[in-house]
Amino acid sequence: MSKGVNNHNFAGLNGFVWWMGEIVNRFDDLGLGRCQVRIFGWYGDDILVEDLPWAFPMNPINNTRHFEAPSLGEWVVGFFMDGDSGQVPIMMGVIPGIKQVNDFE
């Protein structure tokens, strides 16, 4: 590493927090594909859905305008942009086949 470069806040070197969670609200008034996610071990059942922060989707750079939010009950994996603060979640992908709600609902 070069001298003089500040790497202590570089993603992955310090304070990078991965998470998994369940989609509990996918109806984003801003139309950005955001979802509210109950992140396992971070946001328990004692926190109301409306109090959960909005998780932003990470879209591919060659298809930024065409997306669909994950379905209710699906599990997603992501990371927190703000590290341990846990208030700026980013969704990276859906874990297929893991769904908690009835497919007929």
NORTAWO-V972756 format. One record per residue. N is the residue number from 1. RES is the residue in three letters. SS is DSSP state (@ for helix, = for strand, . for the rest). OMEGA is omega in degrees with one decimal (* if undefined). Layout:
N	RES	SS	OMEGA
N	RES	SS	OMEGA
//
This chain:
1	MET	.	-179.5
2	SER	.	173.3
3	LYS	.	177.4
4	GLY	.	178.2
5	VAL	.	-178.8
6	ASN	.	-177.1
7	ASN	.	-173.8
8	HIS	.	177.5
9	ASN	.	179.9
10	PHE	.	-177.3
11	ALA	.	178.5
12	GLY	.	-180.0
13	LEU	.	-177.0
14	ASN	.	174.6
15	GLY	.	178.3
16	PHE	.	-174.0
17	VAL	=	173.9
18	TRP	=	175.7
19	TRP	=	169.7
20	MET	=	-180.0
21	GLY	=	-178.0
22	GLU	=	177.0
23	ILE	=	179.0
24	VAL	=	174.4
25	ASN	=	-179.2
26	ARG	.	-175.1
27	PHE	.	-175.5
28	ASP	.	179.7
29	ASP	.	-179.4
30	LEU	.	178.2
31	GLY	.	-178.2
32	LEU	.	-177.4
33	GLY	.	179.3
34	ARG	.	176.8
35	CYS	=	169.1
36	GLN	=	-172.1
37	VAL	=	172.6
38	ARG	=	-175.0
39	ILE	=	-175.1
40	PHE	.	178.7
41	GLY	.	-177.6
42	TRP	.	178.6
43	TYR	.	-178.1
44	GLY	.	179.6
45	ASP	.	179.2
46	ASP	.	178.5
47	ILE	.	179.7
48	LEU	.	179.9
49	VAL	@	-177.3
50	GLU	@	178.1
51	ASP	@	178.4
52	LEU	.	176.7
53	PRO	.	177.2
54	TRP	=	176.8
55	ALA	=	178.5
56	PHE	=	176.5
57	PRO	=	171.2
58	MET	.	-177.4
59	ASN	.	176.4
60	PRO	.	-174.8
61	ILE	.	180.0
62	ASN	.	-179.0
63	ASN	.	-172.1
64	THR	.	-174.9
65	ARG	.	-178.2
66	HIS	.	-177.9
67	PHE	.	174.9
68	GLU	.	179.9
69	ALA	.	175.1
70	PRO	.	179.9
71	SER	.	175.4
72	LEU	.	178.5
73	GLY	.	178.6
74	GLU	=	178.0
75	TRP	=	177.4
76	VAL	=	176.2
77	VAL	=	-179.5
78	GLY	=	180.0
79	PHE	=	176.6
80	PHE	=	176.7
81	MET	.	-177.6
82	ASP	.	175.5
83	GLY	@	-175.4
84	ASP	@	-179.9
85	SER	@	173.6
86	GLY	.	-179.0
87	GLN	.	-179.7
88	VAL	.	-179.3
89	PRO	=	175.7
90	ILE	=	178.0
91	MET	=	179.3
92	MET	=	-178.6
93	GLY	=	179.3
94	VAL	=	173.9
95	ILE	=	-173.0
96	PRO	=	174.7
97	GLY	=	178.8
98	ILE	=	-177.2
99	LYS	=	-175.3
100	GLN	.	-178.8
101	VAL	.	178.8
102	ASN	.	-179.0
103	ASP	.	-178.4
104	PHE	.	-179.0
105	GLU	.	*
//
